[in-house]
Amino acid sequence: MTDIVVWHRADLRTVDNAALAAAADADRVAPVFVVDPRYYGDDGLACDARLRFCHESLRDLRRQYRDLGSDLALLSGDPRERLADLLDEEWVVYCNRDATAQRGLERDRALLGREGVTAFADDGLRWPDERDADGTVAVDTREGWDESCEAYFERDQHPRPESLPSNPIASDVTVDEVERRHGVAPEKSGVPRGGTVPGTERLSGFVDRLGEYPGVVSPPAAAQASSSRLSPYLKFGCLSERQVYQRVRAAPDSRGRSMYTSRLYWNRHYHQKLADWPGWTERAVNPVFRGLYRDEHDAELDRAWREGRTGFPMVDAAMRALTETGYINFRMRALVATFYVYVLKQWWKPGADFMYYHLVDADPAINYTQWQSQCNLTGVHPVRVYDPAKQVREYDPNGEFVREYVPELRELPDEHLARPEKTPVGVQDACGVDIGTDYPYPVVEYDHEAATARADYAALDDRAKEALSDPRVRRRCSFSSRGRDRTDDGGDDSGQASLSDF
């Protein structure tokens, strides 16, 4: 008799699930999700809205299993202990691999090497066992990576089983009990509902308007309303990247289709980076930049950034949108990250952790690698200091985004929204807006701080390049297989990398 536990992690779906497909013919199949208390509370680095999205996805997954004649068992506790108990009871454990870090990495190191545990890796990533002492992959995973990832996207999906036997493992907790126990009470607005069904509906709607994608990806208000907003469904595995890719590729040819499929390659690219070196979430990838600006910590500047009261309207609108809705688009994430490091001269890690906490779609493989890449903690990226005023003029010229999230500037004419501190006093009086009282003056002088950041990085450039001569650092920074430096920022918002660029 074969008894298999299908251990769900970041794969909350029954379609295109390699572990489930492999277990489907077993005598007893027990789908399991372990609710780990360490991911809740003050130390959990997850806002309540993200926890609620996960819980909704678990409810949807349970419905999928009940439709197949089975059920999803929810177990509470440390997965290392709960899965070890099942292994001791002679269950076999199947799961899908996932690029993770910190607690997830500790969990996987304790479980994935155990006898009786099989981890499936049909995800477009390479998982070599050879590692250096610091955890860096010891082989070049980039060589031929583009062909390997393309093959993943193009392969047939794993089918959902037609039926399953009843689950012999009983739940010891319910989602409602988990929410009561940990006080989960989301306050964010406009958060999409979790689960495969809502994700599939959102995907269908996005494919119908795929041609609009190039025009909505950069402006923050348009992105909030009309971009795909599929990232939380990918993060929790309600949909697989392959499912989304194949659905989008089936749409008529368009620039939007090309742009979005390229984004899916970038998704896999950054997951490969985290798989290659889990340290991305903890320390600068290039050792020359470790601790950069750490001693310059300014509690007031940090608080102004978090609360959206820096005196730079686009930064403030983006930060308030982040905390109020759990979402900002790629351009705004790059803006506020680079502003925090380059302009405010703050150590990157607290800022990256703050964003990770508030994002509903927070994925360590995306959030932390993007923070490091945008802030050039790799030593191979350009020092691109986004000008907040320029971002208003180019991507929010009518003030739709700024006025929604910075209502104290709502009555200010469009031409003054980029630099409200320069608004003539007569205009302020006419509008009933008092800069300095209703809205703060800029907390720093942008041009000076941008120039200082460029000088700081230029002074470290030779040492950073020298550090890249170390094969371990070079592999972590993911040079392209062609041996040239790359900007690795997911492409700009108007153009896209081709497959040959990966």
C-alpha positions as CSV (number, residue, x, y, z in Angstrom):
1,M,0.0,0.0,0.0
2,T,1.3,3.5,-0.9
3,D,0.3,6.3,1.4
4,I,1.2,9.8,0.2
5,V,0.9,13.1,1.8
6,V,0.7,15.9,-0.7
7,W,2.1,18.8,1.2
8,H,0.9,22.2,-0.2
9,R,3.2,25.2,0.3
10,A,3.2,27.9,-2.4
11,D,1.0,25.8,-4.7
12,L,-2.6,26.3,-3.6
13,R,-4.2,24.7,-6.7
14,T,-5.0,21.2,-8.1
15,V,-4.3,21.9,-11.7
16,D,-0.7,21.9,-13.0
17,N,0.5,20.6,-9.6
18,A,3.4,18.1,-10.2
19,A,3.3,16.6,-6.7
20,L,-0.5,16.0,-6.8
21,A,-0.4,14.6,-10.3
22,A,2.4,12.1,-9.2
23,A,0.4,11.1,-6.1
24,A,-3.0,10.7,-7.7
25,D,-2.8,6.9,-8.2
26,A,-1.7,6.1,-4.7
27,D,-3.9,3.9,-2.4
28,R,-4.3,6.8,0.1
29,V,-3.7,10.4,-0.7
30,A,-3.7,13.1,2.0
31,P,-3.6,16.7,0.8
32,V,-2.2,18.7,3.7
33,F,-1.4,22.4,4.5
34,V,0.5,23.2,7.7
35,V,-0.5,26.5,9.3
36,D,2.8,27.8,10.9
37,P,2.2,30.2,13.8
38,R,5.6,31.8,13.2
39,Y,4.1,33.6,10.1
40,Y,1.6,35.4,12.3
41,G,2.0,38.3,14.7
42,D,4.6,41.0,15.0
43,D,7.4,38.8,13.8
44,G,5.5,37.3,10.9
45,L,6.4,40.0,8.2
46,A,2.9,39.6,6.7
47,C,0.1,42.1,6.9
48,D,-3.4,40.8,7.7
49,A,-4.6,41.4,4.2
50,R,-2.0,39.0,2.8
51,L,-2.9,36.4,5.5
52,R,-6.5,36.8,4.6
53,F,-5.7,36.3,0.9
54,C,-3.9,33.1,1.9
55,H,-6.8,31.9,4.0
56,E,-9.3,32.6,1.1
57,S,-7.0,30.6,-1.2
58,L,-7.0,27.7,1.3
59,R,-10.8,27.7,1.4
60,D,-10.8,27.6,-2.4
61,L,-8.3,24.8,-2.4
62,R,-10.4,22.8,0.1
63,R,-13.4,23.3,-2.2
64,Q,-11.4,21.9,-5.2
65,Y,-10.5,18.8,-3.2
66,R,-14.0,18.2,-2.0
67,D,-15.2,18.3,-5.6
68,L,-12.7,15.5,-6.3
69,G,-14.0,13.4,-3.4
70,S,-11.2,14.3,-1.0
71,D,-10.5,17.2,1.4
72,L,-7.7,19.5,2.5
73,A,-6.3,18.7,6.0
74,L,-5.3,21.9,7.9
75,L,-2.7,21.1,10.5
76,S,-1.3,23.7,13.0
77,G,2.3,23.9,14.2
78,D,5.8,23.8,13.0
79,P,5.9,22.0,9.6
80,R,9.2,20.4,10.6
81,E,7.5,18.6,13.5
82,R,4.1,17.9,11.9
83,L,5.6,16.4,8.7
84,A,8.2,14.5,10.8
85,D,5.3,12.9,12.7
86,L,3.7,11.8,9.5
87,L,7.0,10.4,8.2
88,D,7.3,8.4,11.4
89,E,3.8,7.0,10.7
90,E,5.2,5.7,7.4
91,W,3.6,8.3,5.2
92,V,5.5,9.3,2.1
93,V,5.5,13.1,1.5
94,Y,5.3,14.7,-1.9
95,C,5.7,18.5,-2.4
96,N,6.7,21.0,-5.0
97,R,10.0,22.9,-4.6
98,D,9.9,26.6,-4.0
99,A,12.6,29.3,-3.9
100,T,12.5,30.6,-0.4
101,A,14.6,32.1,2.4
102,Q,14.8,32.5,6.2
103,R,12.2,30.4,7.9
104,G,11.1,28.6,4.8
105,L,14.7,27.7,4.0
106,E,15.2,26.3,7.6
107,R,12.0,24.3,7.1
108,D,13.1,22.9,3.7
109,R,16.6,22.1,4.9
110,A,15.1,20.1,7.8
111,L,12.6,18.2,5.6
112,L,13.5,17.9,1.9
113,G,16.6,15.8,2.5
114,R,14.8,13.3,4.7
115,E,14.0,9.8,3.5
116,G,10.4,9.6,2.4
117,V,10.2,13.1,1.1
118,T,10.2,13.8,-2.6
119,A,10.3,17.3,-3.9
120,F,9.2,18.0,-7.5
121,A,10.9,20.8,-9.5
122,D,8.8,21.4,-12.6
123,D,8.9,25.2,-12.3
124,G,11.4,26.4,-14.8
125,L,14.2,26.7,-12.2
126,R,17.5,24.8,-11.9
127,W,18.2,23.2,-8.5
128,P,21.8,22.0,-8.5
129,D,23.0,20.4,-5.2
130,E,26.5,21.9,-5.5
131,R,26.8,24.8,-3.0
132,D,29.7,26.9,-1.7
133,A,30.0,27.2,2.1
134,D,28.1,30.5,2.1
135,G,25.1,28.9,0.3
136,T,25.9,30.3,-3.2
137,V,25.2,27.8,-5.9
138,A,28.6,26.4,-7.1
139,V,27.6,26.0,-10.8
140,D,26.5,28.4,-13.5
141,T,22.7,28.1,-13.6
142,R,22.5,30.8,-16.3
143,E,24.1,28.7,-19.0
144,G,21.2,27.6,-21.2
145,W,18.7,28.9,-18.7
146,D,16.5,30.6,-21.3
147,E,15.9,27.3,-23.2
148,S,15.2,25.5,-20.0
149,C,12.7,28.1,-18.8
150,E,11.0,28.2,-22.2
151,A,10.7,24.4,-22.2
152,Y,8.9,24.7,-18.8
153,F,6.4,27.3,-20.1
154,E,5.7,25.3,-23.3
155,R,5.3,21.8,-21.7
156,D,1.8,20.5,-21.1
157,Q,0.3,21.3,-17.7
158,H,-0.1,18.5,-15.1
159,P,-3.8,17.5,-15.3
160,R,-6.1,17.7,-12.3
161,P,-7.0,14.2,-11.1
162,E,-10.4,13.1,-12.1
163,S,-11.1,11.9,-8.6
164,L,-9.3,11.1,-5.3
165,P,-10.0,8.9,-2.3
166,S,-11.2,10.4,0.9
167,N,-8.5,12.1,3.0
168,P,-7.6,9.9,6.0
169,I,-5.9,12.8,7.8
170,A,-8.3,15.0,9.7
171,S,-7.8,18.8,10.2
172,D,-7.0,19.9,13.7
173,V,-7.8,23.6,13.0
174,T,-10.1,25.6,10.7
175,V,-9.3,28.9,8.9
176,D,-11.8,30.7,11.1
177,E,-10.0,29.4,14.2
178,V,-6.7,30.5,12.9
179,E,-8.0,34.0,12.2
180,R,-9.5,34.3,15.7
181,R,-6.4,32.9,17.4
182,H,-4.1,35.3,15.6
183,G,-6.4,38.3,15.4
184,V,-6.4,38.5,11.6
185,A,-8.5,41.6,10.8
186,P,-7.5,43.2,7.5
187,E,-7.9,47.0,7.1
188,K,-6.6,47.4,3.6
189,S,-9.1,48.3,0.8
190,G,-9.5,47.0,-2.7
191,V,-7.6,43.7,-2.0
192,P,-8.5,41.0,-4.6
193,R,-10.1,37.8,-3.2
194,G,-7.8,34.8,-3.0
195,G,-8.2,31.5,-4.7
196,T,-8.0,29.7,-8.0
197,V,-11.5,30.7,-9.1
198,P,-11.0,34.5,-8.5
199,G,-7.6,34.2,-10.1
200,T,-8.9,32.5,-13.2
201,E,-11.6,35.1,-13.5
202,R,-9.0,37.9,-13.2
203,L,-6.8,36.2,-15.8
204,S,-9.7,35.9,-18.3
205,G,-10.6,39.6,-17.8
206,F,-6.9,40.6,-18.3
207,V,-6.5,38.5,-21.5
208,D,-9.6,40.3,-22.9
209,R,-7.9,43.7,-22.5
210,L,-4.4,42.5,-23.2
211,G,-4.0,45.1,-25.9
212,E,-4.3,47.9,-23.3
213,Y,-1.4,46.6,-21.2
214,P,1.4,48.7,-22.6
215,G,-0.5,51.9,-21.8
216,V,-1.5,50.9,-18.2
217,V,1.7,49.3,-16.9
218,S,3.5,52.5,-15.9
219,P,1.0,55.1,-14.7
220,P,0.2,54.1,-11.1
221,A,-3.5,54.9,-11.2
222,A,-4.0,53.0,-14.5
223,A,-2.0,50.1,-13.3
224,Q,-4.0,49.9,-10.1
225,A,-7.2,49.8,-12.1
226,S,-6.3,47.9,-15.3
227,S,-3.0,45.9,-15.1
228,S,-3.2,42.2,-14.6
229,R,-3.0,42.2,-10.8
230,L,-2.2,38.5,-11.0
231,S,0.9,38.6,-8.8
232,P,-0.8,37.5,-5.5
233,Y,-2.3,34.5,-7.3
234,L,1.2,33.6,-8.6
235,K,2.8,34.2,-5.2
236,F,0.4,31.7,-3.5
237,G,0.3,29.4,-6.4
238,C,-3.4,29.7,-7.0
239,L,-2.3,29.8,-10.6
240,S,1.0,28.5,-12.0
241,E,3.2,30.7,-14.1
242,R,2.8,28.2,-16.9
243,Q,-1.0,28.4,-16.7
244,V,-0.9,32.1,-17.1
245,Y,1.8,32.0,-19.8
246,Q,-0.2,29.5,-21.9
247,R,-3.4,31.5,-21.5
248,V,-1.7,34.7,-22.5
249,R,0.2,33.1,-25.4
250,A,-3.1,31.8,-26.8
251,A,-4.4,35.4,-27.2
252,P,-3.9,37.2,-30.5
253,D,-0.5,38.6,-31.1
254,S,0.1,42.0,-29.7
255,R,2.7,44.1,-28.0
256,G,0.8,43.6,-24.7
257,R,1.1,39.9,-25.1
258,S,4.8,40.1,-25.7
259,M,5.3,42.5,-22.8
260,Y,3.4,40.3,-20.3
261,T,5.0,37.0,-21.3
262,S,8.4,38.7,-20.9
263,R,7.4,39.7,-17.4
264,L,6.7,36.0,-16.6
265,Y,10.3,35.2,-17.7
266,W,11.5,37.9,-15.3
267,N,9.4,36.2,-12.6
268,R,11.2,32.9,-13.1
269,H,14.6,34.8,-13.4
270,Y,14.3,36.3,-10.0
271,H,13.1,33.1,-8.4
272,Q,16.2,31.5,-9.9
273,K,18.3,34.2,-8.2
274,L,16.9,33.4,-4.8
275,A,17.3,29.7,-5.4
276,D,20.9,30.3,-6.3
277,W,21.6,32.3,-3.1
278,P,19.1,32.7,-0.3
279,G,21.0,35.6,1.2
280,W,19.2,38.1,-1.0
281,T,16.7,38.8,1.8
282,E,19.4,39.5,4.4
283,R,22.5,41.2,3.1
284,A,23.8,43.0,0.1
285,V,24.7,40.6,-2.7
286,N,28.0,42.5,-3.4
287,P,29.9,42.6,-0.1
288,V,31.3,46.0,-0.8
289,F,27.8,47.5,-0.2
290,R,27.0,45.7,3.0
291,G,26.1,48.2,5.6
292,L,25.9,51.1,3.2
293,Y,24.2,54.0,4.9
294,R,23.5,51.8,8.0
295,D,25.2,54.3,10.3
296,E,23.2,57.2,8.7
297,H,19.9,55.9,10.0
298,D,17.6,58.8,10.6
299,A,14.4,57.8,12.5
300,E,12.5,61.0,11.3
301,L,13.3,60.5,7.6
302,D,12.5,56.8,7.9
303,R,9.1,57.6,9.5
304,A,8.3,60.3,7.0
305,W,8.9,57.7,4.2
306,R,6.8,55.1,5.8
307,E,3.9,57.5,6.6
308,G,4.0,59.2,3.2
309,R,4.9,62.7,4.3
310,T,8.2,63.3,2.7
311,G,7.0,66.4,0.8
312,F,7.5,64.6,-2.5
313,P,3.9,63.9,-3.7
314,M,4.5,60.9,-5.9
315,V,6.6,59.2,-3.2
316,D,4.0,60.0,-0.6
317,A,1.1,58.8,-2.7
318,A,2.9,55.6,-3.5
319,M,3.7,54.9,0.2
320,R,0.1,55.6,1.3
321,A,-1.3,53.4,-1.5
322,L,1.0,50.6,-0.4
323,T,-0.1,50.8,3.3
324,E,-3.8,51.4,2.4
325,T,-4.2,48.8,-0.4
326,G,-1.3,46.5,-0.3
327,Y,-0.4,47.2,-3.9
328,I,1.7,49.6,-6.0
329,N,2.9,49.0,-9.5
330,F,6.5,48.2,-10.5
331,R,7.5,51.7,-11.3
332,M,6.3,53.0,-7.9
333,R,8.1,50.2,-6.1
334,A,11.3,51.2,-7.9
335,L,10.6,54.9,-7.1
336,V,10.1,54.5,-3.4
337,A,13.0,52.0,-3.0
338,T,15.5,54.1,-4.7
339,F,14.2,57.2,-2.9
340,Y,14.7,55.5,0.4
341,V,18.3,54.5,-0.3
342,Y,19.7,57.1,-2.8
343,V,17.8,60.2,-1.6
344,L,17.2,59.6,2.1
345,K,20.5,57.7,2.5
346,Q,18.9,54.9,4.6
347,W,20.1,51.3,4.9
348,W,18.1,49.2,2.4
349,K,17.0,46.3,4.6
350,P,14.4,48.1,6.9
351,G,12.8,49.6,3.8
352,A,12.6,46.3,2.0
353,D,11.1,44.6,5.0
354,F,8.5,47.3,5.4
355,M,7.4,46.9,1.7
356,Y,7.4,43.1,2.1
357,Y,5.2,43.4,5.1
358,H,2.6,45.5,3.4
359,L,2.4,44.0,-0.1
360,V,-0.4,41.5,-0.6
361,D,1.7,39.9,-3.4
362,A,5.0,40.0,-1.3
363,D,7.4,37.3,-2.7
364,P,10.9,37.3,-1.3
365,A,12.3,36.3,-4.7
366,I,10.8,39.5,-6.2
367,N,10.8,42.0,-3.4
368,Y,14.4,41.7,-2.1
369,T,16.1,41.0,-5.4
370,Q,14.4,44.0,-6.9
371,W,15.4,46.3,-3.9
372,Q,19.0,45.2,-4.3
373,S,19.0,45.5,-8.1
374,Q,17.2,48.9,-8.1
375,C,19.6,50.3,-5.4
376,N,22.6,48.8,-7.2
377,L,23.8,46.6,-4.3
378,T,25.0,44.3,-6.9
379,G,27.7,46.6,-8.4
380,V,26.5,45.9,-11.9
381,H,23.4,48.1,-12.2
382,P,23.2,51.8,-13.0
383,V,22.7,54.3,-10.2
384,R,19.2,55.3,-11.4
385,V,17.9,58.0,-9.1
386,Y,14.3,58.5,-10.0
387,D,13.2,62.1,-9.9
388,P,9.8,62.2,-8.0
389,A,8.7,65.4,-9.7
390,K,9.4,64.0,-13.2
391,Q,7.4,60.9,-12.3
392,V,4.4,63.1,-11.5
393,R,4.7,65.0,-14.8
394,E,5.2,61.9,-16.9
395,Y,2.9,59.3,-15.2
396,D,0.3,61.3,-13.3
397,P,0.0,64.6,-15.2
398,N,-3.6,65.1,-14.2
399,G,-2.9,64.2,-10.6
400,E,-5.3,61.3,-10.4
401,F,-3.0,59.2,-8.3
402,V,-1.6,62.0,-6.2
403,R,-5.0,63.5,-5.4
404,E,-6.4,60.1,-4.4
405,Y,-3.8,59.3,-1.8
406,V,-2.6,62.8,-0.9
407,P,-6.0,64.5,-0.5
408,E,-4.5,67.6,1.2
409,L,-3.2,68.6,-2.3
410,R,-6.5,67.9,-4.0
411,E,-7.3,71.5,-4.7
412,L,-3.9,72.4,-6.0
413,P,-3.7,73.0,-9.8
414,D,-2.1,70.3,-11.9
415,E,1.0,72.3,-12.7
416,H,1.9,72.6,-9.1
417,L,1.5,68.9,-8.0
418,A,5.0,67.9,-9.0
419,R,6.6,70.6,-6.8
420,P,4.0,71.9,-4.3
421,E,6.6,73.7,-2.3
422,K,7.1,76.1,-5.2
423,T,3.4,77.0,-5.4
424,P,3.1,80.8,-5.1
425,V,1.5,81.9,-1.9
426,G,-1.4,83.6,-3.8
427,V,-2.2,80.3,-5.4
428,Q,-2.0,78.5,-2.1
429,D,-4.4,81.0,-0.6
430,A,-6.8,80.7,-3.5
431,C,-6.8,76.9,-3.2
432,G,-7.0,76.8,0.6
433,V,-3.7,74.8,0.7
434,D,-0.9,75.9,3.0
435,I,2.4,74.2,2.1
436,G,4.3,73.6,5.4
437,T,1.1,73.2,7.4
438,D,-1.4,71.1,5.4
439,Y,1.4,69.3,3.5
440,P,5.2,69.2,4.4
441,Y,8.0,70.9,2.7
442,P,10.5,68.4,1.2
443,V,12.4,66.6,3.9
444,V,15.6,66.8,1.9
445,E,16.9,68.6,-1.2
446,Y,16.6,66.2,-4.0
447,D,19.3,67.4,-6.4
448,H,21.9,67.5,-3.7
449,E,21.1,64.1,-2.4
450,A,21.0,62.5,-5.9
451,A,24.4,64.0,-6.7
452,T,25.8,62.7,-3.4
453,A,24.4,59.2,-4.0
454,R,26.1,59.1,-7.4
455,A,29.4,60.2,-5.9
456,D,29.1,57.7,-3.0
457,Y,28.6,54.8,-5.5
458,A,31.3,56.1,-7.8
459,A,33.8,56.0,-4.9
460,L,32.9,52.4,-4.4
461,D,32.9,51.3,-8.0
462,D,36.4,50.0,-8.3
463,R,36.0,47.9,-5.1
464,A,32.6,46.6,-6.3
465,K,34.1,45.5,-9.6
466,E,37.0,43.8,-7.8
467,A,34.5,41.9,-5.6
468,L,32.8,40.7,-8.8
469,S,36.0,38.8,-9.7
470,D,35.0,36.3,-7.0
471,P,33.1,33.6,-8.8
472,R,30.6,33.3,-6.0
473,V,29.7,37.0,-6.1
474,R,29.6,36.9,-9.9
475,R,27.2,33.9,-9.8
476,R,25.0,35.6,-7.2
477,C,24.7,38.8,-9.3
478,S,23.6,36.7,-12.3
479,F,25.6,38.0,-15.2
480,S,24.1,36.9,-18.5
481,S,25.5,33.8,-20.2
482,R,27.0,36.2,-22.8
483,G,29.4,37.5,-20.2
484,R,28.2,41.1,-20.3
485,D,26.8,43.2,-17.5
486,R,23.0,43.5,-17.3
487,T,20.6,45.9,-15.7
488,D,18.4,43.0,-14.5
489,D,15.6,45.2,-13.4
490,G,12.8,43.5,-15.2
491,G,13.1,45.7,-18.3
492,D,11.8,49.2,-18.3
493,D,8.2,49.9,-18.4
494,S,8.0,50.6,-22.1
495,G,10.3,48.1,-23.7
496,Q,10.8,44.5,-23.0
497,A,13.7,42.0,-23.0
498,S,13.5,39.3,-25.6
499,L,14.0,35.7,-24.6
500,S,17.6,35.8,-25.8
501,D,18.3,38.4,-23.2
502,F,17.8,36.0,-20.3
